[in-house]
């Protein structure tokens, strides 16, 4: 699925792009906090082109991005323009409709990146237009001077969860340049460096669930918690649901059993069944999951075409032998070159001595 297929009916200039860039930055502030609501960012711009209000979606039950930005702007919101990464909502849940709040504040124009595909929340643009507000959107992918991947990234879990009825799935892999995750004797710590490990823990803290296989639990005995560089555990609200998939029993002394926080053992090798069980366990509130392995678990998600993005940490090293990062015991992957799974690079970022590739599904 291409998120750009949501459509675009308007263009935008470089000044608008600058305001959207700030709104996107605000959206990232909500990453890992707003779930199961989308990580939305908003800015309010006065008639002189000055940003007078910024906002990001708060934790569930808290204010949406538009309301936070309007609160900061105060009376300066009258006659202003609002730039929002997602179409303002049009329904009353734990908070009121953002479209009505923008109207009440006297905002003259609303520009937004993506239409909201969620039926209960959609229609904000129509409500705004009916009240005489000028509406421009959805404008993606016509933005100038913004990396092509960035506008989609922060709201992507929400869009995938609504459109496909399942959580957004990111696979995390870390290997040598020749695709090895362990030496021939099984030793593996540490292939990547401190910076990469810190980034992984930060990423864990922003996810609703993390998935590994029973083989990983048996081999590495991980806690699967999000931790600070000094080893201390992050606050409970930043801990994902820890999920182990596979039919093998877990050892009684497995670290995951003795570590505070929720965990779940799903006795299945079917990724779809695992995602369905996560949805039941979380009452549908998990919209972003991180798959950390092992090799056969990653292969299963790839074979099921359930991988939306990949975080690949490449260590500047070669082993020449040992365990591969992806192993498909079912033989579904790689039968012919036509079966190749291609991904599109979003960003390539130094991570200490390593390199982090962020990729999204699809590619030439």
Backbone torsions as a table, in degrees:
resi	resn	phi	psi	omega
1	UNK	NA	132.2	172.1
2	UNK	-98.4	123.6	-179.5
3	UNK	-66.6	-21.9	177.6
4	UNK	-66.3	-16.6	-179.9
5	UNK	-69.1	-6.9	175.1
6	UNK	-63.5	-18.7	172.6
7	UNK	105.6	158.5	178.7
8	UNK	-145.9	125.9	179.7
9	UNK	-122.3	11.1	-178.7
10	UNK	-148.1	156.2	175.0
11	UNK	-109.3	173.6	-177.8
12	UNK	-148.6	156.5	-179.4
13	UNK	-102.9	-178.0	-174.1
14	UNK	-66.1	-32.8	177.8
15	UNK	-64.9	-44.3	176.0
16	UNK	-60.5	-39.9	-179.8
17	UNK	-59.7	-38.8	179.3
18	UNK	-64.2	-40.2	178.7
19	UNK	-70.4	-38.2	176.2
20	UNK	-64.8	-36.3	178.6
21	UNK	-59.4	-40.1	177.5
22	UNK	-68.9	-38.6	177.0
23	UNK	-63.3	-40.5	177.5
24	UNK	-62.1	-42.9	177.2
25	UNK	-59.8	-40.7	176.7
26	UNK	-64.0	-36.6	177.6
27	UNK	-60.4	-38.5	178.2
28	UNK	-64.7	-25.9	177.3
29	UNK	-64.0	-24.2	-179.6
30	UNK	-90.1	-6.7	-176.5
31	UNK	-61.1	124.1	-179.4
32	UNK	82.5	-2.5	-179.0
33	UNK	-111.8	-41.8	-170.6
34	UNK	-81.6	-19.5	-174.7
35	UNK	-53.0	136.7	11.7
36	UNK	-86.1	6.7	174.1
37	UNK	-80.3	156.0	-179.8
38	UNK	-68.5	149.7	179.1
39	UNK	-83.5	87.3	-173.2
40	UNK	-101.4	145.8	172.7
41	UNK	-123.2	152.3	-178.9
42	UNK	-147.7	148.3	171.4
43	UNK	-134.8	150.2	175.9
44	UNK	-112.7	128.8	-175.5
45	UNK	-120.6	126.9	-177.9
46	UNK	-81.3	-178.1	-175.0
47	UNK	-65.2	-18.8	179.7
48	UNK	-91.7	2.4	-179.7
49	UNK	81.9	20.0	179.3
50	UNK	-101.0	132.9	175.6
51	UNK	-72.5	119.7	-177.3
52	UNK	-112.9	-3.3	178.3
53	UNK	-157.1	136.9	177.2
54	UNK	-130.3	148.6	178.8
55	UNK	-160.5	150.2	172.5
56	UNK	-132.2	151.2	-177.4
57	UNK	-61.6	133.6	-179.5
58	UNK	-86.9	-180.0	178.8
59	UNK	-60.3	157.0	-177.7
60	UNK	-48.6	132.2	-175.8
61	UNK	93.6	-17.2	178.0
62	UNK	-88.1	-172.8	-175.1
63	UNK	-74.8	147.8	172.7
64	UNK	-79.3	166.1	-174.2
65	UNK	-56.7	-42.9	-177.8
66	UNK	-62.1	-38.7	-177.9
67	UNK	-69.0	-41.3	177.9
68	UNK	-60.8	-44.3	-179.9
69	UNK	-66.0	-41.0	178.3
70	UNK	-64.6	-38.9	178.5
71	UNK	-60.5	-41.6	180.0
72	UNK	-68.9	-38.7	-177.8
73	UNK	-71.3	-34.6	-178.3
74	UNK	59.4	-134.7	-178.5
75	UNK	-66.0	-19.4	179.6
76	UNK	-68.9	-10.3	178.1
77	UNK	-72.6	-20.9	-177.5
78	UNK	-67.0	124.5	-178.6
79	UNK	79.6	9.3	-174.7
80	UNK	-89.7	178.8	171.6
81	UNK	-113.2	140.1	175.2
82	UNK	-111.5	137.6	175.6
83	UNK	-119.6	120.5	-172.8
84	UNK	-131.2	143.0	-177.3
85	UNK	-78.2	-17.6	178.2
86	UNK	-137.0	145.0	178.2
87	UNK	-47.8	127.3	179.7
88	UNK	-54.8	137.7	-175.3
89	UNK	-70.1	159.3	-174.7
90	UNK	-129.3	28.3	-177.9
91	UNK	-137.7	163.2	177.7
92	UNK	-106.7	115.5	174.6
93	UNK	-118.0	-119.9	173.7
94	UNK	-75.1	-16.2	174.1
95	UNK	-129.4	167.1	-179.4
96	UNK	-80.0	171.2	-178.7
97	UNK	-70.3	129.6	-178.9
98	UNK	-67.9	-32.4	179.1
99	UNK	-58.6	-44.3	179.8
100	UNK	-66.9	-35.4	178.9
101	UNK	-65.9	-38.9	177.8
102	UNK	-65.2	-40.1	177.7
103	UNK	-63.9	-47.4	-177.9
104	UNK	-62.7	-30.9	-179.2
105	UNK	-79.4	-8.4	178.7
106	UNK	82.2	21.7	177.2
107	UNK	-64.8	133.2	-174.9
108	UNK	-89.8	-33.1	-178.1
109	UNK	-135.3	144.0	174.1
110	UNK	-129.1	122.9	176.1
111	UNK	-111.8	133.3	179.6
112	UNK	-139.2	153.2	-174.9
113	UNK	-81.0	-55.5	-172.4
114	UNK	-121.6	142.1	169.9
115	UNK	-70.7	144.1	178.2
116	UNK	-84.7	116.6	-178.4
117	UNK	-80.9	-5.0	-177.7
118	UNK	-77.0	115.2	-172.8
119	UNK	-55.0	-38.7	-176.4
120	UNK	-69.1	-24.6	-176.2
121	UNK	-104.8	-17.2	-175.0
122	UNK	-68.6	165.0	177.6
123	UNK	101.8	0.9	-180.0
124	UNK	-61.7	-38.8	-179.9
125	UNK	-62.2	-41.9	179.4
126	UNK	-64.8	-41.3	178.5
127	UNK	-61.9	-42.3	179.2
128	UNK	-63.7	-45.4	179.9
129	UNK	-61.9	-40.8	-179.3
130	UNK	-62.9	-25.7	179.6
131	UNK	-90.6	4.1	177.9
132	UNK	90.7	7.5	177.6
133	UNK	-81.7	134.6	175.7
134	UNK	-75.4	127.6	-176.2
135	UNK	-119.6	130.9	177.6
136	UNK	-124.2	113.2	179.5
137	UNK	156.0	165.8	-0.5
138	UNK	-75.4	134.3	-172.9
139	UNK	-95.1	-16.0	178.9
140	UNK	-72.7	133.4	19.2
141	UNK	-108.8	38.9	-173.9
142	UNK	-92.9	9.6	-178.6
143	UNK	-70.4	141.9	174.8
144	UNK	-100.4	153.0	170.9
145	UNK	63.9	24.0	176.2
146	UNK	-128.4	131.8	178.9
147	UNK	-51.3	137.0	-170.7
148	UNK	-58.3	-29.6	-175.0
149	UNK	-84.5	-25.2	-164.6
150	UNK	-65.8	-44.0	-178.5
151	UNK	-59.4	-35.5	-177.9
152	UNK	-74.5	-31.3	-164.1
153	UNK	-60.8	-47.4	-172.9
154	UNK	-72.4	-29.0	179.7
155	UNK	-99.6	-1.2	-175.3
156	UNK	-58.7	-44.8	178.4
157	UNK	-55.8	-40.5	178.7
158	UNK	-63.4	-47.6	-177.3
159	UNK	-63.4	-42.9	178.6
160	UNK	-64.6	-43.5	-177.2
161	UNK	-62.9	-36.6	-180.0
162	UNK	-76.6	-45.6	-173.3
163	UNK	-77.0	-33.1	-175.8
164	UNK	-109.8	-5.5	175.9
165	UNK	67.5	30.9	179.0
166	UNK	-152.8	165.2	176.3
167	UNK	-67.9	152.3	169.6
168	UNK	-69.1	136.0	-174.5
169	UNK	-115.7	122.5	172.2
170	UNK	-113.2	131.3	175.0
171	UNK	-98.5	131.2	174.0
172	UNK	-104.6	126.2	175.8
173	UNK	-129.1	146.5	174.4
174	UNK	-140.5	124.1	-176.3
175	UNK	-152.9	171.7	171.4
176	UNK	-73.4	176.1	179.6
177	UNK	-63.4	-27.0	178.3
178	UNK	-95.7	20.0	171.0
179	UNK	76.5	23.8	-179.7
180	UNK	-98.9	141.4	177.4
181	UNK	-112.1	-5.9	178.4
182	UNK	-160.1	155.8	176.9
183	UNK	-77.2	173.8	-177.2
184	UNK	-61.4	-29.0	179.8
185	UNK	-87.0	3.0	177.3
186	UNK	94.9	-10.8	179.0
187	UNK	-69.2	142.4	-174.4
188	UNK	-144.8	-13.9	-176.0
189	UNK	-95.4	124.4	-5.1
190	UNK	-121.0	131.7	177.4
191	UNK	-78.7	-43.3	176.9
192	UNK	-99.4	165.7	-173.5
193	UNK	-93.6	-172.8	-175.2
194	UNK	-61.5	-40.7	-177.9
195	UNK	-63.4	-44.0	178.9
196	UNK	-61.3	-42.6	-179.7
197	UNK	-65.9	-37.6	177.0
198	UNK	-62.9	-42.6	179.8
199	UNK	-64.5	-36.9	178.2
200	UNK	-62.8	-42.7	-179.9
201	UNK	-67.9	-36.7	175.1
202	UNK	-63.2	-40.3	179.0
203	UNK	-65.4	-42.0	177.3
204	UNK	-55.6	-41.2	-175.7
205	UNK	-67.3	-13.9	-179.7
206	UNK	-101.7	2.7	-177.0
207	UNK	-104.6	156.0	177.9
208	UNK	-84.9	-26.8	179.8
209	UNK	-153.3	154.2	176.7
210	UNK	-129.7	136.8	-173.0
211	UNK	-121.8	132.3	168.8
212	UNK	-136.3	170.7	177.5
213	UNK	-97.5	167.5	178.4
214	UNK	-62.8	-29.0	178.0
215	UNK	-64.4	-39.1	177.6
216	UNK	-65.7	-40.2	178.0
217	UNK	-63.4	-42.5	-179.4
218	UNK	-67.1	-38.8	-174.5
219	UNK	-82.2	-41.8	-171.5
220	UNK	-110.8	-17.0	-177.7
221	UNK	48.4	56.0	-176.3
222	UNK	-78.3	153.9	172.3
223	UNK	-83.7	-29.6	179.4
224	UNK	64.1	25.7	177.2
225	UNK	-95.9	162.8	172.6
226	UNK	-91.3	122.7	-173.5
227	UNK	-129.7	155.3	174.3
228	UNK	-78.5	163.9	-179.0
229	UNK	-56.0	-27.4	179.1
230	UNK	-81.9	2.2	176.7
231	UNK	94.9	-10.5	178.9
232	UNK	-73.3	148.6	-176.2
233	UNK	-81.6	137.6	176.9
234	UNK	-67.4	167.7	-178.3
235	UNK	-58.0	153.6	-174.3
236	UNK	-59.0	-33.7	-178.8
237	UNK	-71.4	-11.9	177.2
238	UNK	-100.3	9.9	-179.3
239	UNK	-97.0	129.3	177.9
240	UNK	-77.7	159.9	167.8
241	UNK	-65.0	126.8	-177.9
242	UNK	-96.6	122.6	-172.7
243	UNK	-120.9	129.6	174.4
244	UNK	-113.4	126.1	179.8
245	UNK	-113.0	141.0	-178.9
246	UNK	136.9	161.3	-173.9
247	UNK	-89.1	-16.6	-178.7
248	UNK	-68.5	144.5	174.2
249	UNK	-66.9	147.4	175.9
250	UNK	-86.3	142.4	177.8
251	UNK	-58.0	145.2	179.8
252	UNK	-61.8	-28.7	-179.3
253	UNK	-97.2	17.5	178.9
254	UNK	-58.6	135.6	-177.2
255	UNK	-59.2	-32.0	-178.2
256	UNK	-64.0	-28.2	178.8
257	UNK	-70.5	-36.4	-173.3
258	UNK	-96.2	3.2	-178.9
259	UNK	-99.3	131.9	179.6
260	UNK	-57.3	147.6	179.2
261	UNK	119.1	164.7	-177.9
262	UNK	-78.7	141.0	172.0
263	UNK	-146.0	161.6	-171.8
264	UNK	-146.5	132.6	174.5
265	UNK	-107.8	114.7	178.9
266	UNK	-104.4	114.2	-176.9
267	UNK	-83.0	76.5	-179.8
268	UNK	-159.7	151.0	171.8
269	UNK	-105.0	4.3	-177.8
270	UNK	-92.7	113.5	-178.0
271	UNK	-57.6	-35.5	-179.5
272	UNK	-66.1	-40.3	176.8
273	UNK	-62.5	-38.3	179.9
274	UNK	-64.9	-45.4	178.4
275	UNK	-63.5	-37.7	177.7
276	UNK	-64.8	-39.4	179.0
277	UNK	-67.4	-38.0	175.9
278	UNK	-61.4	-42.6	178.8
279	UNK	-60.8	-41.8	178.9
280	UNK	-66.6	-42.7	-176.9
281	UNK	-64.8	-33.7	-176.1
282	UNK	-103.6	8.8	-177.1
283	UNK	54.9	36.3	176.2
284	UNK	79.2	7.7	-175.8
285	UNK	-86.0	-9.5	179.0
286	UNK	-85.1	112.5	-179.5
287	UNK	-113.7	-5.7	-178.7
288	UNK	-142.0	118.7	179.7
289	UNK	-122.8	151.3	-180.0
290	UNK	-117.7	121.4	178.0
291	UNK	-98.0	118.1	-177.0
292	UNK	-106.0	1.2	177.1
293	UNK	120.6	-172.0	7.0
294	UNK	-81.6	-160.0	-172.3
295	UNK	-56.3	-39.2	-178.6
296	UNK	-75.6	-29.5	176.8
297	UNK	-68.4	-44.3	176.5
298	UNK	-60.0	-42.9	178.8
299	UNK	-60.7	-39.6	-179.0
300	UNK	-63.8	-42.0	178.4
301	UNK	-68.1	-37.1	176.7
302	UNK	-65.4	-45.1	-179.0
303	UNK	-63.0	-32.6	179.6
304	UNK	-83.2	1.0	-179.2
305	UNK	56.9	45.9	-177.8
306	UNK	-114.7	10.3	-178.3
307	UNK	-95.7	114.1	-179.9
308	UNK	-88.7	-33.1	178.7
309	UNK	-152.6	161.3	179.8
310	UNK	-130.0	134.5	168.2
311	UNK	-107.3	107.0	-174.4
312	UNK	-114.0	115.2	177.1
313	UNK	-96.3	114.6	-178.9
314	UNK	-101.5	118.9	177.5
315	UNK	-86.8	139.5	-179.2
316	UNK	-78.0	65.6	-175.1
317	UNK	-153.9	159.8	178.2
318	UNK	-131.1	132.0	175.6
319	UNK	-97.1	-43.4	179.4
320	UNK	85.0	-11.8	178.6
321	UNK	-160.2	164.0	177.8
322	UNK	113.5	-172.4	-173.6
323	UNK	-71.4	139.7	178.7
324	UNK	-87.4	157.9	-177.9
325	UNK	-69.9	-29.6	179.4
326	UNK	-131.6	124.6	178.7
327	UNK	-134.0	122.5	-178.0
328	UNK	-108.6	98.1	-179.7
329	UNK	-70.6	-14.4	-178.2
330	UNK	-86.6	-15.7	-179.8
331	UNK	77.6	14.5	-179.5
332	UNK	-77.9	-27.2	-177.3
333	UNK	-96.7	147.9	169.7
334	UNK	67.6	24.2	179.1
335	UNK	-68.2	-32.3	177.0
336	UNK	-150.6	161.0	-176.7
337	UNK	-62.2	-23.3	177.2
338	UNK	-67.7	-16.2	179.2
339	UNK	-87.4	1.7	-173.8
340	UNK	-58.7	140.0	177.4
341	UNK	-97.7	112.0	-177.1
342	UNK	-103.9	145.3	178.5
343	UNK	-130.8	155.0	-178.3
344	UNK	-103.1	124.4	177.9
345	UNK	-63.7	132.0	173.2
346	UNK	-96.8	-43.2	179.4
347	UNK	-155.0	153.9	176.0
348	UNK	-128.8	113.6	-168.2
349	UNK	-127.5	131.1	172.6
350	UNK	-60.6	137.6	177.0
351	UNK	-130.5	76.1	-172.3
352	UNK	66.7	-125.4	178.5
353	UNK	-80.4	-11.0	-176.5
354	UNK	-101.5	177.7	177.1
355	UNK	-128.9	129.5	178.2
356	UNK	-99.9	118.1	171.7
357	UNK	-97.2	125.3	171.8
358	UNK	-108.5	121.1	-174.2
359	UNK	-128.6	153.2	176.9
360	UNK	-121.7	159.1	-174.8
361	UNK	-62.3	149.5	178.5
362	UNK	93.5	157.1	179.4
363	UNK	165.1	165.6	-178.0
364	UNK	-74.1	NA	NA
